[in-house]
Amino acid sequence: MIDRLRNRFAPFVLALAIVLAACQGSPSATAVTPTPAVQAPTSVTPDSGLPEVVPPEQPLQAPSEVPEELRAIWEVWAYLTRDHVDRSKLDPKVFTEAAIQGMLEALNDPHTSYLGPEAFAIDNEDLQGRFEGIGAEVSTRRDGKLIVVAPIPGSPAEAAGIRPGDVILEVNGESLEGVSLLEAVKKIRGPRGTSVRLLVQHLGSVEPVLVEIQRGVIPLVSVRLRSEPGEKLAHIRLTSFYADTPQKLAEAIRQAVDSGAQGIILDVRNNPGGLLNSVVEVASLFLRDGLVVYEVDGSGRRTNWNVRQVEGADVARDLPMVVLVNEFSASASEVLVGALQDHQRATVIGATTFGKGSVNILRPLSNGGGLYITYARWYTPDGRLIEGQGLTPDVVVSSRDARDADVMQLEKAREVLQALIDSNKAG
């Protein structure tokens, strides 16, 4: 998730959505014809069977702070609380959340979602150290299904057999149909030592299975040196982009080079993304200058994110490298891949990436909740759109079997990197 404080509203669409949400579940507009024993009320036209338009005895006066485009929404609430037969039972909190959900459904954007107060508190936890839960990075597909991008290495989720591409259908018997991403996260996370039951449809399987996972403390380690000291080809895995990722990556590269590495395989497979500043600084370890990524917001305004001066770049900028990606390399991972591709800094190997190229911000709401908003779209330095398309590797290596793909991609990466090292020596 990439958080920055901005916002734009489309009042007309949003107003219409709230009206639809507020009316959801209301009785049919067609009145039931009274039985002969009951006199029809004067507000019903016998010929049509439809209610007449009945102006209020006391005209509504909306508060001056209600915008004109939202006046009808306020009027709906005012009439319900004044006229509805069950007005004493109406719960403002329920109507507020229904109205919000109605607006968001009208957007048809899986990356814009509402967080209730509890979910908002979870999302604001300090993600620099650790959290308690099952340890799986998740996202929302365009069909609204909750998909596992990657289990965190060493996590309870990984130990329970959760794999990239799995779809989580239920949590403790409760369907996730129509539930926002962060509301789903709230349901899955919980104190260490407690258990959660997930109905999971594994990638490639037809029938879902019930998986019970005991929650634990999840350390957030984003950089893992997978190769042994002394190996010429250093394999470094990036699992996410946290605030300390650039520093930890620079340290891992220095450690590998000092022990004899002549090139690196930077592995961002199953990496779901992270912080914008982090990925810009990671890219800056390998690039001398120029553009890392740019964004375009709803008003057409463009913002550039350029290479920065970062500690550790003196070792990494001239080091031969290849990058490994797959269909679960998403968001900030795709920003990095696009920058390295467009600057011709590294050969990218694997499968087409996830295609999550939206800039998201989190706005606090007065009820203690929050609104997770798609603010802009990412573009690579050469102007390639990431959202919904993903990035195609320079060398495509894929397989229907995830394990086969993992092995084949790594073997190809070693082959290409060794050729780069040999070419540099010959040159």
BATIDREN-579536 format. One record per residue: residue in one letter; x negated, y, z of N, C-alpha, C in turn. Coordinates in steps of 0.2 Angstrom, whole numbers, padded with zeros to 4 digits, always signed. Layout:
BEGIN
AXYZXYZXYZ;...
END
This chain:
BEGIN
M-0004-0006+0000+0000+0000+0000-0004+0006+0000;I-0002+0011-0004-0006+0017-0004-0002+0023-0002;D-0004+0026+0004+0001+0031+0007-0002+0038+0006;R+0003+0042+0003+0001+0049+0003+0008+0053+0004;L+0008+0059+0006+0014+0062+0008+0016+0067+0003;R+0021+0064-0001+0024+0068-0006+0031+0065-0007;N+0035+0069-0011+0042+0066-0012+0045+0070-0017;R+0050+0067-0021+0054+0070-0026+0061+0067-0025;F+0067+0070-0026+0073+0067-0026+0077+0068-0033;A+0081+0064-0035+0085+0065-0040+0092+0065-0038;P+0095+0071-0035+0101+0072-0031+0107+0069-0035;F+0108+0070-0041+0114+0067-0044+0114+0060-0044;V+0109+0056-0046+0109+0049-0045+0110+0047-0038;L+0107+0050-0033+0107+0048-0027+0114+0049-0024;A+0117+0055-0025+0124+0057-0023+0129+0051-0025;L+0128+0050-0032+0133+0045-0034+0132+0038-0031;A+0125+0036-0030+0124+0030-0026+0127+0030-0019;I+0127+0035-0016+0129+0035-0009+0137+0034-0009;V+0140+0038-0014+0147+0037-0015+0149+0030-0016;L+0145+0027-0020+0147+0020-0022+0146+0015-0016;A+0140+0017-0012+0139+0013-0006+0144+0014+0000;A+0146+0020+0000+0151+0022+0006+0158+0018+0004;C+0159+0017-0003+0166+0014-0004+0165+0007-0005;Q+0159+0004-0005+0159-0003-0005+0163-0007+0000;G+0166-0012-0003+0170-0016+0002+0177-0013+0003;S+0179-0007+0000+0185-0004+0002+0191-0007-0002;P+0197-0007+0000+0202-0010-0003+0203-0008-0010;S+0206-0012-0014+0208-0011-0021+0212-0004-0022;A+0211+0000-0027+0214+0006-0028+0222+0005-0029;T+0223-0002-0032+0230-0003-0033+0234-0005-0027;A+0240-0001-0026+0243-0002-0019+0248-0008-0020;V+0249-0011-0015+0254-0017-0015+0261-0014-0014;T+0265-0017-0019+0272-0014-0019+0276-0016-0012;P+0279-0012-0009+0282-0013-0002+0288-0018-0004;T+0289-0022+0001+0295-0027+0001+0302-0022+0001;P+0307-0025-0001+0313-0021-0001+0316-0019+0006;A+0314-0023+0011+0316-0021+0018+0312-0015+0021;V+0307-0013+0017+0303-0007+0020+0304-0002+0015;Q+0305+0004+0017+0306+0010+0013+0299+0012+0011;A+0298+0013+0004+0292+0015+0001+0290+0022+0004;P+0284+0023+0006+0282+0030+0008+0282+0035+0002;T+0283+0041+0004+0284+0046-0001+0278+0048-0005;S+0272+0045-0003+0266+0046-0006+0265+0041-0012;V+0270+0037-0013+0269+0032-0018+0273+0033-0024;T+0271+0033-0030+0275+0034-0036+0278+0027-0038;P+0284+0026-0038+0287+0019-0039+0286+0017-0046;D+0285+0021-0051+0284+0019-0058+0277+0016-0059;S+0272+0019-0056+0265+0016-0057+0263+0012-0052;G+0266+0012-0046+0263+0008-0040+0257+0010-0037;L+0254+0016-0039+0248+0019-0037+0249+0025-0032;P+0245+0026-0028+0245+0031-0023+0245+0038-0026;E+0249+0043-0024+0249+0050-0027+0243+0053-0024;V+0241+0058-0027+0235+0062-0024+0238+0067-0019;V+0236+0066-0013+0239+0070-0007+0233+0075-0005;P+0234+0081-0006+0229+0086-0003+0229+0086+0004;P+0224+0087+0008+0224+0087+0015+0228+0093+0018;E+0231+0092+0023+0235+0098+0026+0230+0103+0028;Q+0224+0101+0031+0219+0106+0032+0213+0105+0028;P+0211+0110+0023+0206+0109+0018+0199+0108+0022;L+0195+0103+0019+0189+0102+0022+0184+0108+0021;Q+0180+0109+0026+0175+0115+0025+0168+0112+0027;A+0165+0110+0021+0158+0107+0022+0153+0112+0026;P+0149+0110+0030+0144+0114+0033+0140+0117+0027;S+0137+0123+0029+0134+0127+0023+0127+0124+0021;E+0124+0120+0026+0118+0116+0024+0119+0110+0020;V+0125+0108+0018+0126+0102+0014+0125+0105+0007;P+0120+0102+0003+0120+0104-0004+0126+0103-0008;E+0127+0107-0013+0133+0106-0018+0133+0099-0021;E+0127+0097-0023+0127+0090-0026+0129+0084-0022;L+0128+0086-0015+0130+0080-0010+0136+0082-0006;R+0140+0087-0008+0146+0089-0005+0151+0083-0005;A+0152+0079-0011+0157+0074-0011+0155+0068-0006;I+0149+0067-0005+0147+0062+0000+0149+0064+0007;W+0148+0070+0009+0150+0073+0015+0158+0072+0016;E+0161+0074+0010+0169+0074+0010+0171+0066+0011;V+0168+0061+0008+0170+0055+0009+0170+0053+0017;W+0164+0054+0020+0163+0053+0027+0168+0057+0031;A+0170+0063+0029+0174+0067+0033+0181+0064+0033;Y+0183+0062+0027+0190+0059+0026+0191+0053+0030;L+0186+0048+0029+0186+0042+0033+0187+0043+0040;T+0183+0047+0043+0183+0048+0050+0189+0052+0052;R+0193+0055+0048+0199+0059+0050+0205+0055+0048;D+0205+0051+0042+0211+0048+0040+0212+0040+0040;H+0206+0037+0040+0206+0029+0040+0209+0026+0046;V+0213+0021+0045+0217+0018+0050+0213+0015+0055;D+0206+0013+0054+0202+0010+0059+0196+0015+0060;R+0198+0022+0060+0192+0027+0061+0189+0027+0067;S+0192+0024+0073+0189+0024+0079+0184+0019+0079;K+0184+0014+0075+0179+0009+0075+0173+0010+0070;L+0173+0016+0066+0168+0017+0062+0161+0019+0065;D+0156+0016+0063+0149+0017+0066+0145+0021+0061;P+0143+0027+0063+0139+0031+0058+0132+0028+0056;K+0129+0024+0061+0123+0021+0059+0124+0016+0053;V+0129+0012+0054+0131+0007+0048+0132+0011+0042;F+0136+0016+0042+0137+0020+0036+0131+0023+0033;T+0127+0026+0037+0121+0029+0035+0116+0024+0031;E+0115+0018+0034+0111+0013+0031+0114+0010+0024;A+0121+0010+0024+0124+0007+0018+0123+0012+0013;A+0124+0019+0014+0123+0024+0009+0116+0024+0007;I+0111+0023+0011+0104+0023+0009+0103+0017+0004;Q+0105+0011+0006+0104+0005+0002+0108+0006-0005;G+0113+0010-0005+0117+0011-0011+0113+0015-0016;M+0110+0020-0013+0105+0024-0017+0099+0020-0020;L+0096+0016-0016+0090+0013-0018+0092+0007-0023;E+0098+0004-0022+0100-0001-0027+0101+0002-0034;A+0103+0009-0034+0104+0012-0041+0098+0014-0044;L+0092+0014-0040+0086+0015-0043+0083+0009-0047;N+0085+0003-0045+0082-0003-0048+0075-0003-0048;D+0072-0001-0043+0065-0001-0042+0063-0005-0036;P+0060-0011-0037+0058-0015-0031+0053-0012-0026;H+0049-0007-0028+0044-0004-0024+0047+0002-0020;T+0053+0004-0021+0056+0009-0017+0061+0006-0012;S+0060+0007-0006+0064+0003-0001+0065+0007+0006;Y+0070+0005+0009+0071+0008+0016+0069+0004+0021;L+0066+0007+0026+0064+0003+0032+0068+0006+0038;G+0071+0001+0042+0074+0003+0048+0069+0005+0053;P+0071+0007+0059+0066+0010+0064+0061+0005+0066;E+0063-0002+0067+0058-0007+0069+0053-0008+0064;A+0056-0009+0057+0051-0010+0052+0046-0005+0051;F+0049+0001+0051+0044+0007+0051+0039+0007+0056;A+0040+0005+0062+0035+0005+0067+0030+0000+0065;I+0032-0006+0062+0028-0011+0060+0023-0009+0055;D+0026-0005+0050+0022-0003+0045+0017+0002+0047;N+0018+0006+0052+0013+0011+0055+0008+0008+0060;E+0008+0001+0061+0003-0002+0065-0004+0000+0062;D-0009+0000+0066-0016+0001+0064-0018-0005+0060;L-0019-0004+0054-0021-0010+0050-0029-0010+0049;Q-0032-0007+0053-0040-0007+0052-0043-0012+0056;G-0039-0016+0061-0042-0021+0065-0039-0027+0064;R-0033-0028+0067-0029-0034+0067-0022-0033+0068;F-0018-0039+0067-0011-0038+0068-0009-0045+0070;E-0002-0046+0072+0000-0053+0074+0006-0055+0069;G+0005-0061+0067+0010-0063+0062+0007-0070+0059;I+0009-0071+0052+0007-0077+0049+0001-0076+0045;G+0000-0070+0043-0006-0069+0039-0005-0070+0031;A+0000-0067+0028+0001-0068+0021+0003-0061+0018;E-0001-0060+0013+0001-0054+0009+0007-0055+0004;V+0012-0051+0005+0018-0052+0000+0020-0046-0004;S+0024-0047-0009+0026-0042-0013+0033-0044-0015;T+0036-0039-0019+0043-0040-0022+0043-0041-0029;R+0045-0046-0032+0046-0047-0039+0051-0042-0042;R+0052-0042-0048+0057-0037-0051+0064-0040-0050;D+0064-0047-0049+0071-0049-0048+0073-0049-0041;G+0069-0045-0037+0070-0044-0030+0068-0050-0025;K+0065-0055-0028+0063-0061-0024+0056-0059-0020;L+0055-0062-0014+0049-0060-0010+0044-0066-0012;I+0038-0063-0015+0033-0068-0017+0027-0067-0013;V+0023-0072-0012+0017-0072-0008+0011-0071-0013;V+0008-0065-0012+0002-0063-0017-0004-0067-0015;A-0005-0068-0008-0010-0072-0006-0010-0073+0002;P-0011-0079+0004-0012-0080+0011-0019-0077+0013;I-0020-0074+0019-0026-0072+0021-0030-0078+0023;P-0037-0078+0021-0041-0084+0022-0041-0085+0030;G-0041-0091+0032-0041-0093+0039-0035-0092+0043;S-0029-0090+0040-0023-0088+0043-0019-0094+0044;P-0014-0093+0049-0009-0098+0050-0005-0100+0043;A-0004-0095+0039+0000-0096+0033-0004-0101+0028;E-0011-0100+0028-0015-0104+0024-0015-0111+0026;A-0016-0111+0033-0016-0118+0036-0009-0122+0035;A-0004-0118+0035+0003-0122+0034+0004-0123+0026;G+0000-0122+0022+0001-0123+0015+0004-0118+0011;I+0005-0112+0013+0007-0106+0009+0002-0105+0004;R+0004-0104-0002+0000-0103-0008+0002-0096-0012;P-0003-0094-0016-0001-0088-0020+0005-0090-0025;G+0009-0086-0026+0015-0087-0030+0021-0090-0027;D+0020-0093-0021+0026-0095-0017+0031-0090-0016;V+0038-0092-0017+0043-0088-0015+0046-0089-0009;I+0047-0084-0004+0050-0085+0002+0058-0083+0002;L+0062-0088+0003+0069-0087+0002+0073-0086+0008;E+0071-0089+0014+0074-0088+0020+0069-0087+0026;V+0071-0083+0031+0067-0083+0037+0072-0085+0043;N+0070-0090+0046+0074-0093+0052+0081-0094+0050;G+0082-0096+0044+0089-0098+0042+0093-0092+0039;E+0090-0086+0039+0093-0080+0036+0090-0078+0029;S+0095-0078+0024+0093-0076+0017+0089-0070+0017;L+0085-0069+0012+0081-0063+0011+0084-0059+0005;E+0090-0062+0002+0093-0059-0004+0095-0052-0002;G+0093-0047-0006+0094-0040-0005+0091-0037+0001;V+0086-0040+0004+0082-0037+0009+0076-0034+0007;S+0074-0028+0009+0068-0024+0006+0062-0028+0009;L+0057-0026+0005+0050-0029+0007+0048-0028+0014;L+0048-0022+0017+0046-0021+0023+0051-0024+0029;E+0057-0024+0027+0062-0027+0032+0060-0035+0032;A+0059-0038+0026+0057-0045+0026+0050-0046+0030;V+0045-0041+0029+0039-0042+0033+0041-0042+0041;K+0045-0037+0043+0047-0037+0050+0050-0043+0052;K+0054-0047+0048+0057-0053+0050+0052-0059+0051;I+0047-0058+0047+0042-0064+0047+0036-0063+0052;R+0034-0057+0053+0029-0055+0058+0032-0056+0065;G+0028-0057+0070+0030-0057+0077+0024-0059+0082;P+0025-0060+0088+0020-0061+0093+0016-0067+0092;R+0010-0067+0093+0006-0074+0092+0009-0079+0097;G+0009-0085+0095+0011-0091+0099+0018-0092+0098;T+0022-0088+0095+0029-0089+0093+0029-0092+0086;S+0035-0096+0084+0035-0099+0078+0040-0096+0073;V+0039-0096+0067+0044-0094+0062+0045-0099+0057;R+0052-0100+0055+0053-0105+0050+0055-0102+0043;L+0051-0104+0038+0052-0101+0031+0054-0106+0026;L+0060-0104+0022+0062-0108+0017+0058-0106+0011;V+0053-0110+0008+0048-0108+0003+0049-0112-0003;Q+0049-0109-0009+0049-0112-0015+0042-0112-0018;H+0038-0117-0018+0031-0117-0020+0031-0116-0027;L+0025-0113-0030+0024-0111-0037+0024-0118-0040;G+0029-0119-0046+0029-0125-0050+0034-0130-0047;S+0037-0129-0041+0041-0134-0038+0048-0131-0039;V+0053-0136-0040+0060-0135-0041+0064-0134-0034;E+0063-0139-0030+0066-0138-0023+0062-0135-0018;P+0065-0130-0014+0062-0127-0009+0061-0132-0003;V+0056-0130+0001+0054-0134+0007+0054-0129+0013;L+0056-0132+0019+0056-0128+0025+0049-0129+0028;V+0046-0123+0030+0039-0123+0033+0039-0119+0039;E+0037-0123+0044+0037-0119+0051+0029-0117+0052;I+0028-0111+0054+0022-0108+0055+0022-0105+0062;Q+0016-0106+0066+0015-0103+0072+0011-0097+0071;R+0014-0091+0073+0011-0085+0072+0004-0084+0076;G+0000-0080+0074-0007-0079+0077-0009-0072+0077;V-0015-0071+0079-0019-0064+0078-0023-0065+0072;I-0021-0060+0067-0024-0060+0061-0030-0055+0060;P-0036-0057+0060-0041-0052+0059-0041-0050+0051;L-0042-0044+0050-0042-0041+0044-0049-0040+0041;V-0052-0045+0038-0058-0045+0035-0058-0045+0028;S-0060-0040+0025-0059-0039+0017-0065-0041+0013;V-0071-0042+0016-0077-0044+0012-0079-0050+0014;R-0080-0055+0010-0083-0062+0012-0088-0064+0007;L-0094-0065+0009-0100-0067+0005-0099-0075+0004;R-0097-0077-0001-0096-0084-0002-0102-0088-0004;S-0107-0085-0007-0113-0089-0009-0118-0089-0003;E-0123-0094-0004-0128-0095+0001-0134-0091+0000;P-0138-0089+0006-0144-0085+0005-0149-0088+0000;G-0152-0084-0004-0157-0086-0009-0154-0088-0016;E-0147-0088-0016-0144-0090-0023-0145-0083-0027;K-0146-0085-0034-0147-0079-0039-0141-0076-0040;L-0135-0080-0040-0129-0077-0042-0125-0076-0035;A-0124-0070-0033-0120-0069-0027-0113-0069-0028;H-0109-0073-0024-0102-0073-0025-0099-0069-0019;I-0096-0063-0021-0093-0059-0015-0085-0059-0016;R-0081-0060-0011-0074-0060-0012-0071-0054-0008;L-0067-0050-0012-0063-0045-0009-0056-0047-0008;T-0054-0047-0002-0047-0050-0001-0042-0044+0000;S-0044-0038+0001-0040-0032+0002-0045-0026+0001;F-0041-0020+0002-0045-0014+0002-0043-0010+0008;Y-0047-0011+0014-0046-0007+0020-0051-0001+0020;A-0050+0003+0026-0054+0009+0026-0062+0007+0026;D-0063+0001+0029-0071+0000+0030-0073-0005+0024;T-0069-0006+0019-0071-0011+0014-0077-0008+0010;P-0077-0002+0008-0083+0000+0004-0090-0001+0008;Q-0090+0001+0015-0096+0000+0019-0097-0008+0019;K-0092-0012+0021-0094-0019+0021-0096-0022+0015;L-0093-0020+0009-0096-0022+0003-0103-0020+0001;A-0104-0014+0003-0111-0012+0002-0116-0016+0006;E-0114-0017+0012-0119-0021+0016-0119-0028+0014;A-0114-0031+0011-0114-0038+0008-0119-0038+0002;I-0118-0033-0002-0122-0033-0008-0130-0032-0006;R-0131-0028-0001-0138-0027+0001-0141-0034+0004;Q-0137-0037+0008-0139-0043+0011-0140-0048+0005;A-0136-0049+0000-0137-0054-0005-0143-0052-0009;V-0144-0046-0011-0150-0044-0015-0157-0045-0011;D-0157-0043-0005-0163-0044-0001-0164-0052+0000;S-0159-0056-0001-0161-0063+0000-0162-0066-0007;G-0162-0062-0013-0164-0065-0019-0159-0065-0025;A-0153-0062-0023-0148-0062-0029-0150-0057-0034;Q-0149-0059-0040-0150-0055-0046-0144-0052-0050;G-0138-0054-0047-0132-0052-0050-0126-0054-0045;I-0120-0051-0046-0115-0053-0042-0108-0054-0046;I-0105-0059-0043-0098-0061-0045-0093-0057-0040;L-0090-0052-0042-0085-0049-0038-0078-0052-0039;D-0076-0055-0034-0070-0059-0034-0064-0056-0031;V-0059-0053-0035-0053-0050-0033-0047-0054-0034;R-0048-0060-0035-0042-0065-0036-0038-0065-0030;N-0031-0065-0031-0026-0065-0025-0027-0059-0020;N-0030-0053-0023-0031-0047-0019-0025-0043-0020;P-0021-0042-0015-0015-0038-0016-0015-0030-0017;G-0021-0028-0015-0022-0020-0015-0024-0018-0009;G-0022-0011-0008-0024-0008-0001-0024+0000-0002;L-0029+0003+0001-0029+0010+0001-0033+0013-0005;L-0030+0019-0007-0032+0022-0013-0040+0025-0012;N-0041+0028-0006-0048+0030-0005-0053+0025-0005;S-0051+0019-0002-0055+0013-0002-0057+0011-0009;V-0052+0010-0013-0054+0007-0020-0058+0012-0024;V-0057+0019-0023-0061+0024-0027-0068+0023-0024;E-0069+0022-0018-0076+0022-0015-0079+0015-0017;V-0075+0010-0018-0078+0004-0020-0080+0004-0027;A-0076+0007-0032-0078+0008-0039-0084+0013-0039;S-0085+0017-0035-0090+0022-0035-0097+0019-0033;L-0097+0013-0030-0103+0009-0029-0106+0007-0035;F-0102+0006-0040-0104+0003-0047-0104+0008-0052;L-0101+0014-0052-0101+0019-0057-0105+0025-0055;R-0108+0028-0060-0112+0034-0059-0108+0040-0059;D-0103+0041-0063-0099+0046-0064-0093+0045-0068;G-0089+0050-0068-0083+0049-0072-0076+0048-0068;L-0071+0046-0072-0065+0044-0069-0064+0037-0067;V-0061+0036-0061-0059+0030-0058-0052+0028-0060;V-0048+0032-0059-0040+0031-0061-0037+0038-0061;Y-0031+0039-0064-0027+0045-0064-0020+0042-0063;E-0016+0047-0060-0009+0046-0059-0005+0051-0062;V+0001+0049-0064+0006+0054-0067+0012+0053-0063;D+0015+0059-0060+0021+0059-0056+0027+0060-0060;G+0033+0061-0056+0039+0061-0060+0040+0068-0063;S+0036+0073-0062+0036+0079-0065+0031+0080-0071;G+0028+0074-0072+0023+0074-0077+0016+0077-0075;R+0015+0079-0069+0009+0081-0066+0004+0076-0066;R-0002+0077-0068-0008+0072-0068-0013+0074-0062;T-0015+0069-0059-0020+0069-0054-0026+0064-0055;N-0032+0067-0056-0038+0063-0057-0041+0061-0051;W-0044+0055-0050-0048+0052-0045-0055+0050-0048;N-0060+0054-0046-0066+0053-0049-0071+0049-0045;V-0077+0047-0048-0082+0044-0044-0085+0048-0039;R-0086+0045-0033-0089+0049-0027-0096+0047-0026;Q-0099+0051-0022-0106+0049-0019-0105+0045-0013;V-0107+0038-0013-0106+0034-0007-0112+0030-0006;E-0113+0029+0001-0119+0025+0003-0119+0018+0001;G-0125+0016-0002-0125+0009-0004-0125+0009-0012;A-0123+0014-0015-0123+0014-0023-0129+0013-0026;D-0135+0015-0023-0142+0014-0026-0143+0007-0027;V-0140+0002-0024-0142-0005-0025-0137-0008-0030;A-0131-0006-0030-0126-0009-0034-0125-0007-0041;R-0127+0000-0042-0125+0003-0049-0129-0001-0055;D-0134-0003-0054-0138-0006-0059-0138-0014-0059;L-0134-0017-0055-0134-0024-0054-0130-0027-0059;P-0132-0032-0063-0127-0036-0067-0122-0039-0063;M-0116-0038-0066-0110-0041-0062-0104-0043-0067;V-0100-0048-0064-0094-0049-0068-0088-0049-0062;V-0082-0048-0065-0077-0048-0060-0072-0053-0061;L-0069-0057-0056-0064-0062-0057-0058-0059-0055;V-0053-0061-0059-0046-0059-0058-0041-0064-0059;N-0035-0064-0057-0030-0068-0059-0023-0065-0058;E-0017-0068-0059-0011-0065-0059-0009-0062-0053;F-0012-0064-0047-0011-0061-0041-0016-0055-0039;S-0020-0053-0043-0024-0047-0042-0019-0041-0044;A-0018-0037-0038-0013-0032-0039-0015-0025-0036;S-0011-0020-0039-0012-0013-0036-0019-0011-0036;A-0022-0009-0030-0029-0007-0030-0034-0011-0033;S-0033-0018-0033-0037-0022-0037-0037-0020-0044;E-0031-0019-0047-0030-0017-0054-0034-0010-0056;V-0033-0006-0051-0037+0001-0052-0044-0001-0052;L-0047-0005-0048-0054-0006-0049-0056-0010-0055;V-0052-0015-0057-0053-0018-0063-0053-0014-0069;G-0048-0009-0070-0047-0005-0075-0053+0000-0076;A-0055+0002-0070-0061+0007-0070-0067+0004-0073;L-0069-0002-0070-0075-0006-0072-0074-0008-0080;Q-0068-0010-0082-0067-0012-0089-0068-0006-0094;D-0065+0000-0092-0065+0005-0096-0072+0009-0097;H-0076+0008-0091-0083+0011-0091-0088+0006-0094;Q-0085+0000-0096-0089-0006-0098-0095-0008-0093;R-0093-0007-0087-0098-0009-0082-0098-0016-0080;A-0093-0020-0081-0093-0027-0079-0088-0031-0084;T-0090-0037-0085-0086-0042-0089-0080-0045-0084;V-0074-0044-0086-0069-0046-0082-0066-0053-0085;I-0066-0058-0080-0064-0065-0082-0058-0067-0078;G-0054-0071-0081-0048-0074-0077-0042-0073-0081;A-0036-0072-0077-0030-0072-0080-0027-0064-0080;T-0022-0063-0084-0019-0056-0084-0017-0054-0077;T-0018-0048-0074-0017-0046-0067-0009-0045-0066;F-0008-0044-0060-0001-0044-0058+0004-0038-0061;G+0001-0032-0062+0005-0027-0065+0009-0023-0060;K+0006-0021-0054+0008-0017-0049+0004-0010-0049;G+0006-0006-0054+0003+0000-0055+0006+0007-0052;S+0010+0006-0047+0014+0012-0044+0011+0014-0038;V+0011+0021-0038+0009+0025-0032+0014+0025-0027;N+0013+0023-0021+0019+0023-0016+0017+0027-0010;I+0022+0031-0007+0021+0035-0001+0026+0033+0004;L+0025+0034+0010+0030+0032+0016+0032+0038+0019;R+0039+0040+0019+0042+0046+0022+0045+0044+0028;P+0044+0047+0034+0048+0046+0040+0055+0049+0039;L+0060+0046+0042+0067+0048+0042+0069+0050+0050;S+0074+0054+0050+0076+0057+0057+0079+0051+0061;N+0081+0046+0058+0084+0040+0062+0078+0035+0065;G+0072+0037+0064+0067+0033+0066+0064+0028+0061;G+0068+0028+0055+0066+0023+0050+0061+0027+0045;G+0061+0024+0039+0056+0027+0034+0059+0025+0027;L+0056+0029+0022+0058+0028+0015+0051+0027+0011;Y+0051+0021+0009+0045+0019+0005+0046+0020-0002;I+0043+0025-0005+0045+0028-0012+0039+0027-0017;T+0041+0025-0023+0037+0025-0029+0036+0032-0031;Y+0030+0035-0031+0029+0042-0032+0027+0043-0039;A+0022+0039-0041+0019+0040-0048+0017+0033-0050;R+0014+0034-0056+0011+0028-0060+0003+0029-0061;W+0000+0023-0060-0007+0023-0061-0009+0022-0069;Y-0014+0025-0071-0017+0024-0077-0025+0023-0077;T-0027+0018-0081-0034+0017-0081-0038+0023-0084;P-0044+0024-0084-0048+0030-0087-0046+0031-0094;D-0045+0025-0098-0044+0026-0105-0036+0027-0106;G-0032+0027-0101-0025+0029-0102-0021+0023-0102;R-0023+0017-0100-0019+0011-0100-0014+0011-0094;L-0008+0010-0095-0003+0009-0090-0003+0002-0087;I-0004+0002-0080-0004-0004-0076+0003-0007-0075;E+0007-0003-0072+0014-0005-0070+0018-0009-0075;G+0020-0015-0073+0024-0020-0077+0020-0023-0082;Q+0014-0022-0083+0010-0025-0089+0004-0029-0087;G+0000-0026-0081-0006-0029-0079-0011-0027-0084;L-0017-0030-0082-0023-0029-0087-0026-0036-0089;T-0027-0036-0095-0030-0042-0098-0037-0043-0098;P-0040-0049-0095-0047-0049-0094-0051-0049-0101;D-0057-0048-0101-0061-0048-0107-0062-0056-0109;V-0063-0060-0104-0063-0067-0106-0057-0071-0102;V-0052-0073-0105-0046-0076-0102-0048-0083-0101;V-0047-0085-0094-0048-0092-0092-0042-0093-0087;S-0037-0098-0089-0032-0099-0085-0030-0107-0086;S-0026-0109-0081-0023-0116-0081-0016-0116-0077;R-0012-0120-0079-0006-0121-0075-0007-0123-0068;D-0013-0127-0067-0015-0129-0060-0019-0124-0057;A-0017-0121-0051-0020-0116-0048-0028-0118-0046;R-0028-0124-0044-0035-0126-0042-0040-0127-0048;D-0037-0130-0053-0041-0130-0059-0043-0123-0062;A-0038-0119-0062-0040-0112-0064-0045-0109-0060;D-0045-0110-0053-0050-0107-0048-0057-0109-0050;V-0058-0116-0051-0064-0119-0053-0067-0116-0060;M-0062-0117-0065-0064-0115-0071-0066-0107-0072;Q-0063-0103-0068-0064-0096-0069-0071-0095-0065;L-0072-0098-0060-0079-0097-0056-0085-0100-0061;E-0084-0105-0064-0089-0108-0068-0090-0103-0074;K-0085-0101-0077-0086-0096-0082-0090-0090-0080;A-0088-0087-0074-0091-0081-0071-0098-0082-0071;R-0100-0088-0068-0107-0090-0067-0111-0090-0074;E-0108-0093-0079-0111-0093-0085-0112-0087-0089;V-0107-0082-0088-0107-0076-0091-0112-0071-0087;L-0112-0072-0081-0117-0068-0077-0124-0070-0078;Q-0125-0076-0079-0132-0079-0080-0135-0076-0087;A-0130-0076-0092-0132-0073-0098-0133-0066-0098;L-0130-0062-0094-0131-0055-0093-0138-0054-0090;I-0140-0058-0085-0146-0057-0082-0152-0059-0087;D-0151-0065-0090-0156-0067-0095-0157-0061-0101;S-0151-0058-0103-0151-0053-0108-0155-0047-0105;N-0154-0045-0099-0158-0039-0096-0165-0041-0096;K-0167-0047-0094-0174-0048-0094-0177-0048-0101;A-0174-0051-0106-0176-0051-0113-0177-0044-0115;G-0172-0039-0113-0172-0033-0116-0178-0028-0113;
END
